[in-house]
Amino acid sequence: MDMYSDSDNTKSIVVFGAGGRVGRAAVAEAVARGHRVTAVVRDPAAYRDLEGAGVTLVRGDATDAASVGALAAGHDAAVNAAVRLDVPSVDFFTAAAKAMVAGLTEAGVGRLLTLGIATTLETAPGVRIMDAPDFPEQYRTFSQGHVAEFELLTAEAGPGLDWLMVVPGLDLNAEAERTGGYRTAVGRVIEGPGRISHADLALALLDEIDHPRHSRVQLAVSV
């Protein structure tokens, strides 16, 4: 399914992990739509280029509920694009999920978009990419962090937090040009090369904020 939706009104969006490639793309897409953005990073001094019209750059921690709650207050939606590679995957992603649930609920933010990974998608009912016998163990371990995150969100997010895990195709390409369209599938691999640019992924994220269509599932996105 191809889609593009201009926002009907200005929103306030907080983006955790705004200094990464996907985070930056989400900030840029939100600003292009006229939204106000709070860009959250661990070290603002390293990301001064993010500052500009419509963007407030702040220090924060996506794994700390108090930090999430304080920074998210007054916003309409949150995007979590944060990742740490220097701590075990399961530890980081479950800590972030717990912090998002607690912090956003406390702040009264009703919509969360968080990033997943394509290896957790199903190639057949009950069979994920990461379940293949020859799948590299180190990547399986990292993928398990997103599995644990999804399970925690499913179990702990109350009715006041409408969340969605957006999962880009295997070929997430920072250099690819924006096409302005994308296809989606719930929980399964999309047929084709599995390619998507950061800009088109950001398009999908912001479409699901401006006009939510999916909730509490893994939404695969590919061109």
N, C-alpha and C positions, 0 to 999 in steps of 0.2 A: 504494500500500500504506500503510495506517495502522498505526502501531505506537507503543507506549509500554512501556518496560521499567523497572521499579524495579531498582536495583542489588542484587546478592546480597551484596556486601560493600563495605566502605569502601575507597576507592582514594585515592591521592595523585596529583593532576593539576596540571601546570604550564601556565599559560595565558599565552602571549606576546601582547602587544597587548591586555592586559586592560582598558585604559582606554577603548577604543573601544566602540561600541554593541554589536557582536557579542561582543567580548571580555567585556564586562560581563554580557551575557545568559548566556554560557557559564559564567562564575563563579557567577552566581545559580543556574543550573540544577544545577551540580555541588554547591553547598552544600545546596540543597534535597534532594538525594539522599543527603546525609550524607557526601560526599567531603571530603577535605582539599585545599585549593587554594593554590598559590603563584601570585600574580598579578604578572606581570612588566610593568613600564612603564619608559619612559625617565626619567621624573621623578616619583618617589614623592610628593614634596611636593604635586604637583598632583592627586593621586588618593587622598587620605587617606580619602575616603568609601568606598573599596573595602574598607578594613580592617574586620574583624569576626570573629565566631565562625567558625572553620574556614578563614579566609583570612589568608595571610601576604603582605604587599605588599613587593616588592623591586624594585630597579633592575636593568635588564638590557638587552641588545641582541640582537634576533632575527637580526641579520646577522653576529654574531661567534660563531664556533664555540666558543671558550673560555668565553664568557659562557653560551651555551646549555648546554654540558656541565656547567658548575659548578652552574647553577641547576636543571638537570633531574635531577641525580643523586638517586637514592632515590625517584623518582616512577614511577608505573605507566604514565602516558600524558601526551602533550603536545598542546596545541591551539595552532596558530599563526594568530592573527587580526591580526597586525601588518601595518601598511601605512604607507608614506611617500609623500606626494604632492609632496615638494620635491626628489626625485631621479628620474631616468628609471625607468620601470616595469620594464623588463627588468633593469636594474642591481639594483634593490632586490629583486625577487622571486627572481632567481637567487642573489643573495648570501644571502638568507634560506634558500633551499632547501639550498644548500651547507652553511650553518651548522647547519641542522637535521639533515641527514644525518650530518655529522661529529660534532656535539655530542651528539646523542641516542645515536648508536652508541657513542661513548666512554663515555657515562653508563649505558649498558645499558637505555635506555628503549625498549620494543619497539613502541609504538603512537603514531603521529602523525596528527592530523587537521588539515589545512590548508584554508583557504578559497579557493575559486575564484570565477569570475565567469561569469554566464549567457551572455555574448556568445561564449564559447568552445564552447558546446554545439552539437551538430549539429541542424539542422532536417530534414535528409535525409542519407543515407549520404555522408560526405565533405564535406558542406556545413555550415559553421558560420554562426551569426548574423553574426559579424564579417566573413564573406566576401562579404556582399551588396554589390553595386556602389555603392549609395548610402549605405553605412555611414560615418558621420563618421570622418575620418582620425584625429582626436585620440583617439577612443575605441578605434579599432583599435590604435593605438600602445600605449595602456594595457593593452588586452586581451592584447597580445602578451607582456606580462610574465608573465601567468599561463600562457600557452602554453609559454613558456620554462621556467617553474618546473615544470610537469608533465613536460616532456621531461627535465629534469635529475633529478627524483626517479625517473623511470622508469629512467634510465640509471645512476644512481650509488647509489641506496639498495640496500644488501645485504639478504640474507634475514633478518637480525636486526631490521630495521625495517619493520614492517607499517604502511604509510601509506595515507591516503585523502584525496582532494581533494573536499570537500563544496561543492557549487555551488548557492547559493540562486537562486530564480527572479528574473526581471528586476525584479519589483516587491517589493523587500525593504523592508518597511515597519516603521519603529520604533514607530509609533503603533498598529499593528494589534494586536488582542487575541490572546492565545494560544488556539489551538483544541484543543491536546492531540493532534493527529494531523497526518500529512503523507503525501505520496506520493513515491515515488522512481523514478528511471530512470537507467540507466548511460549516460553520455556524450551523451544527447540531451535536447532540450527536452520538457518534460511538457505535454501538451495542457491548455488552460485559460488563465486569466489570468496564470499565473506569479507568483502572489502568495504571500508568506510573511512572517510576523512574525519579529522577532528572537528572541522567546521560543520559537517553534516551530522555528526554525533551531537554536537551542541544544539543544532537545529531540533533534533528529536527531543533533547532534554527540555528546551524552552517551550516547544509545542505542548509537552506534557505538563508544563506549569501554566501556560496561558489557557489551554483547553484540555484538562485531564481526561484521558480516555481509558487508562489502565490503572489498576490498583492492586497492590499486594501480590505481584507476580514478577517473574523474570521476563523482561521484554527485550527480545533480540532485535537488533537494529543493523541493517545492512543496505547498501545501495543495490 
